[in-house]
Amino acid sequence: MNTEELKRILINEIDRCSEEVLELVKDIGYHPELGFKEVRTSGLVADYLRSCGYEVKENLALTGVKAKLKDTDEPIHNIAVLGELDGIVCRESPHADAVSGATHTCGHNLQLGILMLVAKAMKLSGVADSLNGNVTFFAVPAEEYIELGYREALKKEGKIKYFGGKQELVRLGEFDDIDAALMVHAESDLPGPAIGIYDTGSGFNSKQVQYIGKAAHAAAYPHEGVNALNAAVSGINAINAMRETFKDEEHSRVHFIITKGGESVNSVPADVRLEAYVRSSTVGGVRDVSLKFDRAFKSGGEAVGATTRIKTLPGYLPLICNSAINDCFAANARQFMPEKQIIRMGHFKASTDMGDISHLMPGIHATAGGTKGFLHAANFEVTNYESAVVTPAKIVAQTLADLLTENPANLSDILKDYVPVLSKSEYLNLLNSFISE
């Protein structure tokens, strides 16, 4: 069976299965779960893969799900199709969970639809024996870097070490048998059929700042207190004064929320806390902005005489998309839409733990249209499930067919010349080097 025959069979199978998968996509969208809590979602994905004939591994990094197209121990190349299980908090969304505020304004349920459609098409079409390699379908937890207190508790219990799902799965060895990875994320405000091709993306570190001052009556005896909120304001002003030192080409960002502003308006705030991200497009840039952040926020404590505690945790590494796989993906997208709808997006200013995977193996993080509004916002909405799920699934399936047959720039050729940015041990050492308290 040649490559074009493989593609035709896969497309026909995706069309045949799309209605049932879209019902699951919508169901997951109505029942969002936050990171490392995606029990219902992972159960649905696992059950669906089993119904397609897969042997499924579950409970990986608490909720991850993994299944291989071929049940073999042969040393063949293996490419993963990734989908993310978790939602994001957006309480303003009309679809938000009443208790947790969780939503799929992140579009992760759409990724899971792509994964399930491709998985079923590949299994039921009988194309596995015609592929020169294997495909792993991997639903992963906790891409959204949120609820740090909950994840800190999981860490203290020994259930996780890192706060990102893909980081945990690397640590646990679940990416050891994978040679390349691809995924398709929802794009912001592209209502019709469209594909975004990113080259790079920003990484970040997480910061938790605590100022400890001294309480006193805010009106009668403020001079007896040490105002920790003023320390925080001074720290914020100090980092704002340093923004002009951020290099434009490194896309650096610093943003934060105050998670505790004091106990009472009538008392001098004695315990004030912030959470922040420091982002940049290079590891060196992240380190540089991180040091500037620490200096700025320590100066706020010094200014008012408060004690300053800054905790740094590894966020996600910058994204490095593989150009050969990107080009293969874009070429297959042309079968379904005109060139003007295949958009070279350049740099992804946000962050994803797919950046971590891209330092270990060739990978891509494409995006798809079919939505309006903006990711993580109340106005995010799926306008066309065909564009958001079915068409991307077809492009993924065709890309896998190209990568795992004897076509030019197939996976074997890509891997022959590929040198990872980091080995697994170097990667874990790098994450550990970011940790400071």
HUVENTA-V421905 format. One record per pair of residues at least 12 apart in sequence whose ideal C-beta (glycine too) atoms are under 6 Angstrom apart, sorted by the first residue. I is the first residue (numbers start at 0). J is the second residue. Records with the same first field share a line. If there is no record, write none. Layout:
I=J ; J
This chain:
0=129
2=400 ; 404 ; 406
5=126 ; 129 ; 400
6=397 ; 400
8=124
9=120 ; 124 ; 396
10=393
12=120 ; 123 ; 124
13=116 ; 120 ; 392 ; 393
16=119
17=389
20=112 ; 115 ; 116
21=384
24=108 ; 112 ; 388
27=40 ; 108
28=103 ; 108
31=86 ; 96 ; 101 ; 102 ; 103
33=85 ; 99 ; 101
34=85 ; 140 ; 141 ; 143
35=61 ; 140 ; 141
37=62 ; 84 ; 85 ; 140
40=84
41=62 ; 64 ; 84
44=64 ; 111 ; 138
45=57 ; 64
47=115
48=66 ; 118
51=118 ; 119 ; 122
52=122
53=66
59=173
60=140 ; 164 ; 167 ; 168
62=140
63=139 ; 140
64=138
65=137
66=136
67=133 ; 135
68=121 ; 127 ; 133 ; 134
69=127 ; 133
75=132 ; 133
76=132 ; 178 ; 410
77=133 ; 135 ; 176 ; 177 ; 178
78=134 ; 179
79=135 ; 137 ; 177 ; 180
80=114 ; 117 ; 136
81=137 ; 139 ; 180 ; 182
82=110 ; 111 ; 114 ; 138
83=107 ; 110 ; 139 ; 142
84=138 ; 140
85=141 ; 142 ; 143
86=101 ; 102 ; 103
87=104 ; 105 ; 143 ; 375
88=100
89=102 ; 104 ; 377
91=377
92=104 ; 377
104=375 ; 379
106=185
109=185 ; 387 ; 388
112=388
113=183 ; 388 ; 391 ; 392
114=136
116=392
117=392 ; 395 ; 396
118=136
120=396
130=403
131=403
132=403
134=399
135=177
139=164 ; 165
140=164
141=164
142=164 ; 352
144=314
150=162
163=352
165=352 ; 355 ; 356
166=352 ; 355
178=360 ; 414
179=360 ; 361
180=356 ; 362
181=363
182=364
183=365 ; 367 ; 391
184=366
185=370
186=366 ; 368
187=373 ; 374
188=371
189=368
190=371 ; 382
191=368
192=336 ; 340 ; 368 ; 386 ; 390
193=340 ; 368
194=332 ; 341 ; 367
195=342 ; 344 ; 366
196=325 ; 329 ; 343 ; 365
197=320 ; 344 ; 347 ; 364
198=320 ; 345
199=318 ; 346
200=318 ; 347 ; 354
201=250 ; 278 ; 280 ; 317 ; 348 ; 350
202=285 ; 315 ; 316 ; 317 ; 350 ; 354
203=276 ; 278 ; 314 ; 350
204=277 ; 285 ; 289 ; 311 ; 314 ; 433
205=312 ; 314
206=275 ; 311
207=274 ; 310
208=273 ; 296 ; 309
209=272 ; 308
210=227 ; 230 ; 231 ; 271 ; 300 ; 305 ; 307
211=306
212=225 ; 226 ; 227 ; 269 ; 305
213=225 ; 269
214=266 ; 267 ; 269
215=267
217=265 ; 266 ; 267
221=267
224=267
225=304 ; 305
226=267 ; 268 ; 303
227=268 ; 269 ; 271 ; 305
228=260 ; 261 ; 268 ; 271
229=303
230=299 ; 300 ; 303 ; 305
231=271
233=299 ; 302
234=295 ; 296 ; 299
237=295 ; 298
238=253 ; 292 ; 295
241=291 ; 295
249=279 ; 280 ; 281 ; 284
250=280 ; 348
251=279 ; 284 ; 288
252=278
253=277
254=276
255=273 ; 275
256=274
257=273
258=272 ; 274
259=272
277=289 ; 292
280=317
281=317
293=309
310=436
311=435
313=430 ; 433
315=350 ; 352 ; 354 ; 355
316=354 ; 355 ; 358
317=354
318=347 ; 354 ; 357 ; 364
319=357
320=363
321=361 ; 363
323=408 ; 413
324=361 ; 363
325=363
327=398 ; 401
328=365 ; 398
329=341
331=394 ; 397 ; 398
332=394
335=390
358=420 ; 421
359=419
361=413 ; 417
367=387 ; 391
368=386
369=382 ; 383 ; 386 ; 387
